[in-house]
């Protein structure tokens, strides 16, 4: 389902060169002749984080954080944290059963609840251990996400930044500072020989404070944690509603495939299609480090900012076929990743991609991972998800992004 929001470039990239074909975007993202040019306004939230640094500094930071996404870590996150949390979130929905016996929910809020704890675990935030604390934590992350994507906001940007920085103070006092204090205490015990390294938490904050770099400023771990908290849930929370809409329409047109709603391989392919068509970051900016002539002959001057528009690039018919604008879970993407640029490209490819997509094409509970998209979609179909015909989904009015603000559903099998 294509929307007007998919096609209109946002105001913050007006007036600069746009690249919309897959080949040019790929060349720019892979080139060492460009540096990051996005997130200029969101520096208070992301400044000097993995997202915004380049070259040697980026390589070293990425190497530091790589253990968080090794196979054994991903298996732990998924099987010990994500799957139980998905189940508990669905069980809590039963408490909202109405007088007619129906269980109704807002899919956007439900998915955020499901992902709250996995975000906390990978980042290193303690105390997300009750419904009340999960709700408070989720609210903070939603607000931090608004600040982190301020470039896309339809509100006055300076107003948004001021408001979210104030909200961040509450998050720091309530969740962040106590979590850091516990990790510093554990690290001190490790260094004094009272704990083994295996006894330390496996999360971002522990890694950063265990391997502290004196060149870092004191608030860098907070900004890096903000990146992780927002990014670890953003792709999936953005994609799941789109995936449900697309599969609803696909099953209406292809009723023979309805039984595949429990097929994890089918759901994985469908999930890749959904994030190809509806990206969490529809555009990224790059700045030329020198005069550059691309393979297609386009010249870019040193210091010039250019916009890589992922939405049209991900619908390039030369790469994704004549029906590239349409949802097709059987698409052949031999010449590109099935999700296109949903996780960026080049050295800045999202480090947490496997958290969303999983590690292999097909897994079981003893080996590998399926990723957040497949596990949540599978659980929703087991719960009998249906769109509410009397209360259809609506887009948010607070962003130029094609994100849903409300997505009412009925869970008929709970």
Secondary structure by P-SEA (a helix, b strand, c coil): cccccccccccccccccccccaaaaaaaaacccccccccccccccccccccccccaaaaaaaaaacccccaaaaaaaaccccaaaaaaaaaaaccccccccbbbbcaaaaaaaaaaaaaaaaacccccccaaaaaaaaaaaaaaaaaaacccccccaaaaaaaaaaaaaaaaacccaaaaaaaaaaaaaaaacccccccccccaaaaaaaacccccccaaaaaaaaaaaaaacaaaaacaaaaaaaaaaaaaaccccccccccaaaaaaaaaaaaaacccccbbbbbbcccccccccccccccbbbbbcaaaaaaccccccccccccccccccccccccccccccccccccccccccccccccccccccccaaaaaaaaaaaacccccccbbbbcccccccccccbbbbbbccc
